[in-house]
Amino acid sequence: MTEVLERPSALGSPIPPEDKLQSHLVSIWQDVLNISPIGIDDDFYDLRGDSYAAVEIFTALEAQNGGRYPVSLLVKHSTIRELAPALARSTADDADPRIVAVREGGQKAPFFCIHAGGGEVFFFHQTLQDVARDRPVFAIRAAVESRTALPHSVEELAAQYTDAIRRLRPTGPYVIGGYCIGGAVALEVARNLSAAEGAVPPVIIIDGARPGSFRLMPWFVFHLKEVNDSDWRGAVQYLRARAGTLGQRLWWRSKTRRDPGENDGLATTNDSPGNSFTNAFVAAYGRFHPAPYAGGMFVLTSDHMVRMTGDEALGWRTVAAGDIRSMPVADTHWALFGEPQSTRLSPALDEILSALP
């Protein structure tokens, strides 16, 4: 039996629920997050919630209530006090659940930022709130809660997101971005919008490498250092985790290499919806070969990814037919959305977006 964790002391005393729905949500959050007690003003992110926990929470809600709710509600309403009324007035058809409005006001072209491999946008929502206050900002998440919405290709995902963007904003201009392997999707979305609009949107890639640009030796040295910096128990756990992930990804890629449509039958009851999406997306990314792009490109990089590719632009110079600018913003890929002292992402994004129309 897993030991229940105590609530973080920095949160203070929990505020008890005030009605039946709030009580219901408190119970679900405590079960999923394995923390007790939880109050109605506790923030999901302060309780160490992540995208997988969010999907579990909404899966439990749907199983018990019979309704369907977009997981993106939790991005905008991150306390139970805020979430309860949002659930009460929400239906699955209210809006496209893949589009999360970070800020809807502003005079400049809207900025749409696409998720990374996990499909969710929880971890970079706060960063997007802090930049480009003169333009609308939207995050694009995947339908990770659906086992039947697995991507067959980067182009397929890009077509879906292009349609979603144009339903929300039928005409341009636009600014398109993507984090990690979502940068490849961002490039194709921008290409689609360019074909439809005639204007070529700028693309901002946040620490995402061009497919095929990773070098084997830096990858090996990086993981060797992780093992070397751990005690023997930590080293064994790290190697087991990496071997399991690598084995799962290789199996998935081998199944989909000849027929990407086989994705539809690969999600098993032993695999969470989030993991199913990630595996399918990584396999699709590995098969993707981007064509040259005529628009401006900005590549925000970590030192870690520059070492892994041997290129300050993470391999995108071979794709850029227009101007390309790279900017270092963090030491490691995982520090990008960390504490302000560990990342320069927000000011770099703000600088780029402030200079664009």
N, C-alpha and C positions, 0 to 999 in steps of 0.2 A: 504493500500500500504506500502511495506517495505521500510524504509528509507535507501538510498544508503550510504554506509560507505565511509569515506575518506581514501585514501591510507595511510599506515603507514609512519610517518614522517622520520623514519630511512632510508627509501629507496631513499630519495632524489627526484630530479625532474624526471618525467617519460620521457623516450625516445620514440618519436612518431613512428608509423609503417612506413616502407619504401616501402611496396608493398601491393598488394591486399590481399594476403593470410595472411600476418601479421595483416592487418586491420580487416580481418574476425575473426582471433583468438582473437584480443584485444576485439572485440565486444562480443564474446562468453564468454571470461573470465570475463568481467565486469558484464554480466548478471548472470552468475553462482555464482561468488564469491561475487556479490553485493558490489563491490568496484569500485570507479571511481575517477581519471583516472588510468589506468594501462598502463605501458610502456613495450616495447619489451624486456628489460633487467631485468624486475622484476621477481624474482624467485617465482614459484608456492607455495613453502613452506613458504616463507616470507610473502606471502599474505594469510596465514592461510588456504591454500588448504589442503584437505584431500581426502581419497579414494572415498567418495561419490561424492565430487565435480569433481574429475577426471572422474568418470563414466558419470556424467552429461555432462561434456565438450565433451567427445567423442561421446556420444549419439547425442548431438546437431550437431557435425561435420558430423556424418554419415547421419543424417536426411537431412542436407542441401547439402551435397556433393555427397551422394549416395555411397561413398566408405566405407570400413571397415578397421579400424586401431586398433592395439593392444594398450590397455590402458597403458601397460608397457612402451611405448615410453616416457610418461611423467615422469617416474622415472629417465630415463637417460638424458632427454632433458627438464629441468624444467623451462626454459624461452621461451618466444615466439620466440626470435631470433634463439634459438637452435631447437625448436620444428618444426618450419615452414619447413625448408629443410628436416628434418627427415620424416615429413608427405609426402612431395612431392616425396620422393624416396621409401616410404614404401608401402607394400601391406599386406593384412591379412595373406598371405602365406609365407612371408619372413622367419619367424622363429616361433617357438612355443611361443605364447604370454604369456605362464605361466612361462617361464624361463627368469629372468631378470639378465643380466650379470652386476655384480657390479665391478668385476675385472677379466679379462680373462688370464692374465699372471701369471707365478709362477711355481716353480718346484715341490711343494708338492701336495698331494692329494687335489682335489677340495672340497670346503665346500659348501653344499647346505642347505639353511635355509628356512623352510616352514612357510608360513603365519599363522596368528592367526585366530580367529573366523570371522573377517570381510572379510578375503580373500585377502586383499591387503598388500603390503609391503612398502608403502611410508614412514611410520614412522620409520622403522628400517634400511632403505637403507643407511643413513648417518653413523650409527653405524657400519655397515658391511664394509663401505669404510675405516674405521679407524683401522681395525684389519687384522691380518694374511696377511701382504703384501708379504709374500713369497709363497702364494698359490692362485689359482683361487677361486673366491667367487661368488656364484649365489644365488639370492633370488627366491623362488617359490611362485607365486601368483595363485589364483583361477580364473577361467573364470567367475567372478562375473557379467559381463555384459550380460551373457546369462541366460535367464530364463529356458532353457531346460537342463542346465548342473548342476542341483542340486545334491548334494551327497546323496546317499542312505545309505552309511556306510563309516566308517573310512577306512576299507579295500579297498573299491572301489576307494576312493581318492588316497590311497597309491599306488594302482596298476597303476593308471593314471600317477602319478608323477614318479614312478619307470620307466615306459616306456619313459617318457620325458627325464629323466636323462640319461638313457642308449642310447637314440638317440643322445644326445649331447656328452656324454662320454661313449662309448660302453664298456670300461673296467675300473675296479677299479685300485687302491683303492679309497674309498670315505670317506668323513666325513659328517654326516647328522645331521641337527639340526632343531628345531621347536620352535616357540614362542607360549606361552599360550596353548590352546587346539590343536594347530598345533604340539605340542610335541608328542601327541598320533599318529598322522599321520607319523611323523618322525621315530618313533619306528618301525612302520609297513613297511615303505620304506626301512629302514636298514635291516629288516628281509628279505624282498624280494631280496635285493641286495646280502645279505649273501647267500641265496639259489642259486642265479644265479652265484655268483663269487667263493663261497667257503670260502672267507675271511669275517670276521665279522666286519662291520664298527662301529666305535665309534659313540655314539649318544649324542648330547648336547640338553638338554631340558631347555628352557629359561622360568622359572616361570610358568610352566604348571603342573597341578596336575593330578595324575592318576584318571580316571573316578571312581566315587564312594567314593573318599577319603575326600570330604568336610564334615565338622561337622556343625550341625545346629546352635548350640549356638554361636560360634564365628561369623558365618554369620549374625545372628540376632543382636549381639552386635555391629558389624561393622556398619550396616545400622542405628541402633539406635543412634550411635555416630554422623553419618552424619546429622541426623535430629536434634539432640541436639545442634550441632554447628552452625545451621542456624537460621535466624529469621523465623517468622511464615510463611511469603510468600515463602521463600526459602524451608522451610520444606514441605509445601504443594506441591510445584513444584517437589521436589525430590521424594516424595511419589507417586505422580501421574505418573511420568516417570518410576519409578521402578515397579509400579503395572501394567502399560501398557506393559512393556517389559516382565515381568513375565507371564502375562496373554497370550500374544502372543506366548511365548515359550511353555507354558503348552498346549495351543490349538494345536500347531504344533506337539508336541510330542504325544498327544493323537491320532492325525490323522495318525501318521506314526508308532506307536508302533507295531501294528499287521502286517502292510504291508508297509515296507520302500519305496516300489515303488510308493506309493501314493504321494511322493514328486513331481512327474512329473506334477500333476494337482493342486498343492497348491499355485503356484505363481499367484497372482491376479493382476489386473491392479492397485489396491490400494496399492500394496507393491512394493518398489523399488527392482531392481535386487540385490543390495547389501544386503538388509534386508532379501530377500528370501533365499539367500545363507547362511547368518548367522544363520537364524532359522533352516534351514535344517542341517547345519553342527553341531550346538549345539545338535540337536536331535540325530544325528548319534553318536556324542561323548558320549552322555548319554547311548547309547545302547552298547558301545564298552567294551569288556572285554579282556585286553591284556594278552597274554601268556608270560611265562618267556622268557627273552632275554639273550643270552650268551655273548654279547659284552659288552665293557665298557660303562658306562653311567655317564654323568656329568649333575647335576641339579643345575642351577643357580636360586637363590630364592630371593623373597622379604620377609621382615618380615611379611607383611600383609598375604601372601599366606601360610607361615609357621603357623601363628595363625589359619587360616581358616581350615587347615588340621591336625594340631597338630603333624606335622612330618617335620623334617628338610629336608627330601628328597621328600616331597610332595606326599607320598604314593607309590613311585616307588621302594622301597626296596623289596616289595613283588613280583616284576616283575624281578628284576635284578638277573640273575644267575651268572653274572660276577661281576667285580668291579664296585662300584658306589661311586661317590664323590659329595657332595653338597657344594655349595659356596654361602653365602649371598652377594647380590650385590645392594640392594636398600631397602628403607623403605616400599614403596608401589608398587603395580603392575603397576600403571600408571606413576611412576617416572622412570621406567627402561630406557626409551628412552628420558628422559628429559635433563636438563642442566647437564654439567659434574659434578657439585658439588652435584647433587642429586642422582647420579648413579655411580656404580663401574662396570657396565656391560662391557664396552669396555676393560679395563685392564684384567678383569677375562676371557673374551673370548680370548683375545690375549695370555694370559698365557696358556690356554688349547690348543689352536691351535698351538702355538709355540712348545709345547712339543710333539705333534702328528706328525707322519711321513707324 
